[in-house]
Amino acid sequence: MNKFVLSEINIYPIKSLGGISLQEAKLEERGLQYDRRWMLVDEQGTFITQRKHFELALLQVNITDGKLSISHKILPEQGISFSLDEDTGEQISVVIWNDTVTALEVNKTVSRWFSDFLNFEVRLVKMPLTEKRLVDRDYASNDEIVSFADGYPCLIIGQSSLNALNEKLADPILMDRFRPNFVFTGGEPHIEDAFKDFYIGEVLFSAVKSCARCVLITIDQQTGEKGQEPLRTLASYRTAGKKIMFGQNLLHHHLGTLKVGDDLKVKNWKEKN
């Protein structure tokens, strides 16, 4: 019998910027606390990501003493910080994929800092607690909501899946390419594809959709440089319906606190096709 253990918890407070590794995290209605609650948008209100702006990988985020701070991974003297509860109060309509939601700009100084970094006008916005962005109804079971994440509150990947990929690559990569919230040890590569309902600690999750991958995983999160891997190699063995799959998108059925070292126990497995 395989023993599955939660080995990593990660949050990404500002969408498409560097993540934070935690030993313990609070699971809220729209996902892990602070995860993708902030996002950069252009002058039209459309979301900005590493898919087009690789340099965002160079910006690291941290949370300490009620403040969120951003620093440059290579030029640490470049940075800015602001209070977690800070915003201008001005409501802005923003677009993320097919959703249009209401957001609040953090402040003009922070937006200017990011604009200077990217060399075009952007604003840093946050999702107000009153905003209800719904998960895709084709996969939702109870009108679940999500933050500024691409589509689902949480993402999980098995360490074995990355290990198997790295065996096929000339230059191994880190898990941060895939930006998971949860990583677990144990089991064969891609065992997470077979999870249906499972517990992490006392919290019940459902794996509802495989995660389709894009150019973002070809960006080195330490240098901001783009290559061809691992997308090219994954395409040779992880393609389904013309999409490259790696990891499972999750919905959670109640709230709670998760800790590294928690057991992951499968309640129901998906039926084999």
Backbone hydrogen bonds, N-H to C=O, Kabsch-Sander energy under -0.5 kcal/mol:
donor,donor_aa,acceptor,acceptor_aa,energy
4,F,2,N,-0.6
4,F,264,L,-0.6
5,V,185,T,-1.7
6,L,262,D,-3.0
7,S,183,V,-2.8
8,E,183,V,-1.8
9,I,22,L,-0.7
10,N,181,N,-2.6
11,I,20,I,-2.3
15,K,13,P,-0.6
15,K,38,W,-2.6
17,L,14,I,-2.3
18,G,59,L,-3.1
20,I,11,I,-3.1
22,L,9,I,-3.0
25,A,258,L,-2.5
27,L,256,G,-3.4
28,E,26,K,-0.7
28,E,31,G,-2.7
31,G,28,E,-1.3
32,L,153,P,-0.5
33,Q,26,K,-3.0
35,D,32,L,-2.3
36,R,12,Y,-1.6
37,R,13,P,-0.7
37,R,34,Y,-1.0
38,W,13,P,-2.3
39,M,125,V,-2.4
41,V,123,R,-2.3
42,D,46,T,-2.2
43,E,121,E,-0.5
45,G,42,D,-1.9
47,F,95,V,-2.2
48,I,40,L,-2.5
52,K,49,T,-1.1
53,H,49,T,-1.8
54,F,52,K,-0.6
56,L,53,H,-1.9
57,A,54,F,-2.1
58,L,55,E,-1.8
59,L,56,L,-1.7
60,Q,58,L,-0.7
60,Q,71,S,-3.4
62,N,69,S,-2.2
64,T,67,K,-2.1
67,K,64,T,-1.9
68,L,82,F,-3.0
69,S,62,N,-2.9
69,S,67,K,-0.5
70,I,80,I,-3.3
71,S,60,Q,-2.4
72,H,75,L,-0.6
72,H,78,Q,-1.9
73,K,58,L,-3.3
78,Q,75,L,-2.5
79,G,77,E,-0.6
80,I,70,I,-1.9
82,F,68,L,-2.1
84,L,66,G,-2.4
86,E,83,S,-1.7
88,T,105,E,-2.8
92,I,103,A,-3.1
94,V,92,I,-0.6
94,V,101,V,-3.0
95,V,45,G,-2.8
96,I,99,D,-2.6
99,D,96,I,-2.3
101,V,94,V,-2.6
101,V,99,D,-0.5
103,A,92,I,-2.9
104,L,126,K,-2.3
105,E,90,E,-0.9
106,V,124,L,-2.7
111,S,107,N,-2.0
112,R,108,K,-2.3
113,W,109,T,-2.0
114,F,110,V,-2.1
115,S,111,S,-2.3
116,D,112,R,-2.6
117,F,113,W,-1.8
118,L,114,F,-2.4
119,N,115,S,-1.7
120,F,115,S,-1.1
123,R,41,V,-2.4
125,V,39,M,-3.0
125,V,123,R,-0.6
126,K,104,L,-2.7
127,M,37,R,-2.5
131,E,128,P,-1.6
133,R,131,E,-0.5
134,L,132,K,-0.7
135,V,144,E,-2.7
139,Y,136,D,-2.0
140,A,136,D,-1.9
146,V,133,R,-2.5
147,S,30,R,-0.9
148,F,36,R,-2.4
154,C,250,L,-1.1
156,I,248,Q,-2.3
157,I,182,F,-2.0
159,Q,184,F,-3.1
161,S,158,G,-0.9
162,L,158,G,-1.2
163,N,159,Q,-2.5
164,A,160,S,-2.2
165,L,161,S,-1.8
166,N,162,L,-2.9
167,E,163,N,-1.4
168,K,164,A,-0.5
168,K,165,L,-1.7
169,L,165,L,-0.6
169,L,166,N,-0.6
177,R,174,L,-1.5
178,F,175,M,-2.1
179,R,175,M,-0.5
181,N,155,L,-1.8
182,F,155,L,-2.3
183,V,8,E,-1.7
184,F,157,I,-1.3
185,T,5,V,-2.6
191,I,188,E,-1.7
193,D,190,H,-1.6
194,A,191,I,-1.8
195,F,192,E,-1.0
196,K,268,N,-2.0
197,D,268,N,-1.7
198,F,205,F,-2.4
199,Y,265,K,-3.1
200,I,203,V,-2.4
201,G,199,Y,-0.5
201,G,263,D,-2.5
203,V,200,I,-2.1
205,F,198,F,-3.3
206,S,251,L,-2.8
207,A,196,K,-2.4
208,V,206,S,-0.8
208,V,249,N,-2.1
209,K,249,N,-1.1
211,C,247,G,-2.4
212,A,210,S,-0.7
213,R,244,I,-3.3
217,I,214,C,-1.4
218,T,215,V,-2.2
219,I,216,L,-1.8
220,D,218,T,-0.6
220,D,225,E,-3.1
224,G,220,D,-2.8
227,G,218,T,-2.1
232,R,228,Q,-1.8
234,L,230,P,-2.9
235,A,231,L,-2.0
236,S,233,T,-1.5
237,Y,234,L,-1.6
238,R,234,L,-2.9
240,A,243,K,-3.1
243,K,240,A,-1.4
245,M,238,R,-2.9
245,M,243,K,-0.6
246,F,211,C,-2.3
248,Q,156,I,-2.4
249,N,209,K,-3.4
250,L,154,C,-2.9
251,L,206,S,-2.2
253,H,204,L,-2.7
254,H,204,L,-0.5
256,G,27,L,-1.1
258,L,25,A,-2.9
260,V,23,Q,-2.6
261,G,6,L,-2.9
262,D,259,K,-2.3
264,L,4,F,-2.7
265,K,199,Y,-2.1
265,K,263,D,-0.6
266,V,264,L,-0.5
267,K,197,D,-2.6
268,N,197,D,-2.1
270,K,194,A,-2.9
